[in-house]
Amino acid sequence: MSEQTTEMAKAALRQANPLRRGMAWWVVGLEGLIVLGIGLYILTQPQAGGRVVLLLALYLLLISIERTLNGFRDRIPPAILAERMVRAGVGLTVGLIIALDAWQGFMTPPAPTVILSLGWLLLGVVGLWEWVSARGELGLGLGALLFPLLSTLVGLLMLVSRIALGGVLLQTLGIVAAVAGVALLGYAFWLNRQSSTTADELAPN
């Protein structure tokens, strides 16, 4: 494939996938595996409320680091760069606070749960604003609402619990995480198929 054809393929992929520009399908798949793993862990460990808070915080920290790096590498569309950086900043702050608390234990329950729930809730609200403000320019569909809506739902569920994650509420979080993981894996599969299809169509005969 010539250099010109390669650039055409990259441009076509960016147009087909504006929300995830610069992110490989396998990265999305890895996120899906992690989320699915958290969901299955929650469902099989109904008494692991404290560890679930830490797991959700570490995942938040992981994706925030990835999005921060993408922002510095100009891999995020300018139309949503500000909102994406706000979300990354919130995730980094909340994730680090919870991780440091797990190490040093400077907070008492339910403070870690409340902080994490507010972080997820804020991520969801900013994500919804991101979709509203940029959906026309980037052609974002309803699929782009998946993460903001799930973030808002997780934040609200955890905020309602406040004292401790347990019982039906914890199981609900597990189901939400498992469904989100499967959705991300499906999205990664779709991205892989789109990448292969576009490359084949643009390849010289």
C-alpha positions as CSV (number, residue, x, y, z in Angstrom):
1,M,0.0,0.0,0.0
2,S,1.5,3.4,-1.0
3,E,2.0,6.2,1.4
4,Q,-0.8,8.2,-0.1
5,T,-3.2,5.3,0.2
6,T,-2.1,4.7,3.8
7,E,-2.9,8.3,4.6
8,M,-6.3,8.0,2.9
9,A,-7.1,4.9,5.0
10,K,-6.1,6.7,8.2
11,A,-8.3,9.7,7.3
12,A,-11.3,7.4,6.5
13,L,-10.9,5.7,9.8
14,R,-10.8,9.0,11.7
15,Q,-14.0,10.1,9.9
16,A,-15.7,6.8,10.7
17,N,-14.7,6.8,14.3
18,P,-14.3,10.5,15.5
19,L,-14.9,9.7,19.2
20,R,-12.1,7.2,19.5
21,R,-9.6,8.9,17.1
22,G,-6.1,7.6,17.7
23,M,-7.2,4.7,19.9
24,A,-6.5,1.2,18.6
25,W,-9.3,-1.4,18.7
26,W,-7.2,-3.6,21.1
27,V,-7.1,-0.7,23.6
28,V,-10.9,-0.6,23.6
29,G,-10.9,-4.3,23.9
30,L,-8.5,-4.2,26.9
31,E,-10.8,-1.7,28.6
32,G,-13.7,-4.0,28.0
33,L,-11.9,-7.0,29.5
34,I,-10.9,-5.0,32.6
35,V,-14.5,-3.7,33.1
36,L,-15.9,-7.2,32.5
37,G,-13.5,-8.6,35.0
38,I,-14.5,-6.0,37.6
39,G,-18.2,-6.8,37.0
40,L,-17.6,-10.6,37.4
41,Y,-15.6,-10.0,40.5
42,I,-18.4,-7.9,42.1
43,L,-20.9,-10.6,41.2
44,T,-18.9,-13.4,42.7
45,Q,-17.6,-11.5,45.8
46,P,-20.8,-10.0,47.3
47,Q,-19.0,-8.9,50.5
48,A,-16.1,-7.1,48.8
49,G,-17.5,-3.6,49.0
50,G,-14.2,-1.9,50.0
51,R,-12.2,-3.7,47.4
52,V,-14.7,-2.8,44.7
53,V,-14.3,0.9,45.6
54,L,-10.5,0.5,45.0
55,L,-11.0,-1.4,41.8
56,L,-13.3,1.2,40.3
57,A,-10.9,3.9,41.4
58,L,-7.9,2.2,39.8
59,Y,-9.9,1.7,36.5
60,L,-10.8,5.4,36.6
61,L,-7.1,6.2,37.1
62,L,-6.1,4.0,34.2
63,I,-8.5,5.4,31.6
64,S,-7.8,9.0,32.8
65,I,-4.0,8.5,32.3
66,E,-4.7,7.1,28.8
67,R,-6.9,10.0,27.9
68,T,-4.5,12.6,29.2
69,L,-1.7,11.1,27.1
70,N,-4.0,11.1,24.0
71,G,-4.7,14.8,24.7
72,F,-1.0,15.6,24.8
73,R,-0.5,13.6,21.6
74,D,-3.3,15.5,19.7
75,R,-5.3,12.3,19.4
76,I,-8.5,13.9,20.6
77,P,-10.7,15.9,18.3
78,P,-10.4,19.7,19.2
79,A,-14.2,19.9,19.5
80,I,-14.2,17.8,22.6
81,L,-10.6,18.3,23.9
82,A,-11.6,20.7,26.8
83,E,-14.3,18.3,28.0
84,R,-12.1,15.3,27.7
85,M,-9.3,16.9,29.6
86,V,-11.7,17.9,32.4
87,R,-12.9,14.3,32.6
88,A,-9.2,13.1,32.7
89,G,-8.4,15.6,35.4
90,V,-11.4,14.5,37.5
91,G,-10.5,10.8,37.0
92,L,-6.8,11.4,37.9
93,T,-7.7,13.3,41.0
94,V,-10.3,10.9,42.3
95,G,-8.3,7.8,41.4
96,L,-5.2,9.0,43.1
97,I,-7.1,10.0,46.3
98,I,-8.7,6.6,46.6
99,A,-5.5,4.8,45.8
100,L,-3.5,6.8,48.4
101,D,-6.2,6.2,50.9
102,A,-6.0,2.5,50.3
103,W,-2.3,2.7,51.0
104,Q,-2.2,5.2,53.9
105,G,-5.8,5.0,55.3
106,F,-6.3,8.7,56.0
107,M,-10.0,8.6,55.4
108,T,-12.8,6.9,57.3
109,P,-15.9,5.4,55.6
110,P,-18.0,6.4,53.9
111,A,-15.6,9.2,52.6
112,P,-13.9,7.0,49.9
113,T,-17.2,5.8,48.5
114,V,-18.7,9.3,48.4
115,I,-15.6,10.8,46.7
116,L,-15.6,8.0,44.1
117,S,-19.3,8.3,43.5
118,L,-19.1,12.1,43.0
119,G,-16.2,11.5,40.6
120,W,-18.1,9.0,38.5
121,L,-21.1,11.3,38.5
122,L,-19.1,14.3,37.4
123,L,-17.5,12.3,34.6
124,G,-21.0,11.3,33.4
125,V,-22.3,14.9,33.5
126,V,-19.3,16.3,31.6
127,G,-19.5,13.4,29.1
128,L,-23.2,14.2,28.5
129,W,-22.3,17.9,27.9
130,E,-19.5,16.7,25.6
131,W,-22.0,14.8,23.5
132,V,-24.5,17.7,23.4
133,S,-21.9,20.3,22.4
134,A,-20.0,18.2,19.8
135,R,-22.5,15.7,18.4
136,G,-23.2,17.9,15.3
137,E,-19.6,18.7,14.4
138,L,-18.3,15.1,15.0
139,G,-21.5,13.3,13.9
140,L,-21.7,11.4,17.2
141,G,-24.5,8.9,17.5
142,L,-26.3,7.4,20.4
143,G,-23.4,4.9,21.0
144,A,-21.3,7.8,22.2
145,L,-23.6,8.2,25.1
146,L,-22.7,4.8,26.5
147,F,-19.9,5.8,28.8
148,P,-21.4,9.0,30.0
149,L,-24.7,7.3,30.9
150,L,-23.0,4.4,32.6
151,S,-20.7,6.8,34.5
152,T,-23.8,8.7,35.7
153,L,-25.6,5.5,36.7
154,V,-22.6,4.1,38.6
155,G,-22.1,7.5,40.4
156,L,-25.8,7.7,41.4
157,L,-25.8,4.0,42.6
158,M,-22.7,4.5,44.7
159,L,-24.0,7.9,46.1
160,V,-27.2,6.3,47.1
161,S,-25.3,3.6,49.0
162,R,-23.0,6.1,50.8
163,I,-22.3,4.0,53.9
164,A,-21.3,0.7,52.2
165,L,-21.6,-1.1,49.0
166,G,-23.5,-4.3,49.6
167,G,-26.5,-6.4,48.9
168,V,-28.7,-5.6,45.9
169,L,-26.9,-2.4,45.2
170,L,-23.5,-4.1,44.8
171,Q,-25.0,-6.7,42.6
172,T,-26.5,-4.0,40.4
173,L,-23.1,-2.4,40.1
174,G,-21.7,-5.8,39.1
175,I,-24.3,-6.2,36.4
176,V,-23.8,-2.7,35.1
177,A,-20.0,-3.3,34.9
178,A,-20.4,-6.7,33.2
179,V,-22.8,-5.2,30.6
180,A,-20.4,-2.3,30.0
181,G,-17.5,-4.7,29.5
182,V,-19.4,-6.7,27.0
183,A,-20.4,-3.5,25.2
184,L,-16.8,-2.4,25.0
185,L,-15.7,-5.7,23.7
186,G,-18.4,-5.5,21.0
187,Y,-17.3,-2.0,20.1
188,A,-13.6,-3.2,19.9
189,F,-14.7,-6.0,17.5
190,W,-16.6,-3.4,15.4
191,L,-13.6,-1.1,15.3
192,N,-11.4,-4.0,14.2
193,R,-13.9,-5.0,11.4
194,Q,-14.1,-1.3,10.3
195,S,-10.4,-1.0,10.2
196,S,-10.0,-4.2,8.1
197,T,-12.8,-3.3,5.7
198,T,-11.6,0.3,5.1
199,A,-8.0,-0.9,4.5
200,D,-9.2,-3.5,2.0
201,E,-11.4,-1.0,0.2
202,L,-8.5,1.5,-0.1
203,A,-5.9,-1.1,-1.0
204,P,-4.6,-0.8,-4.7
205,N,-6.0,-3.5,-7.0
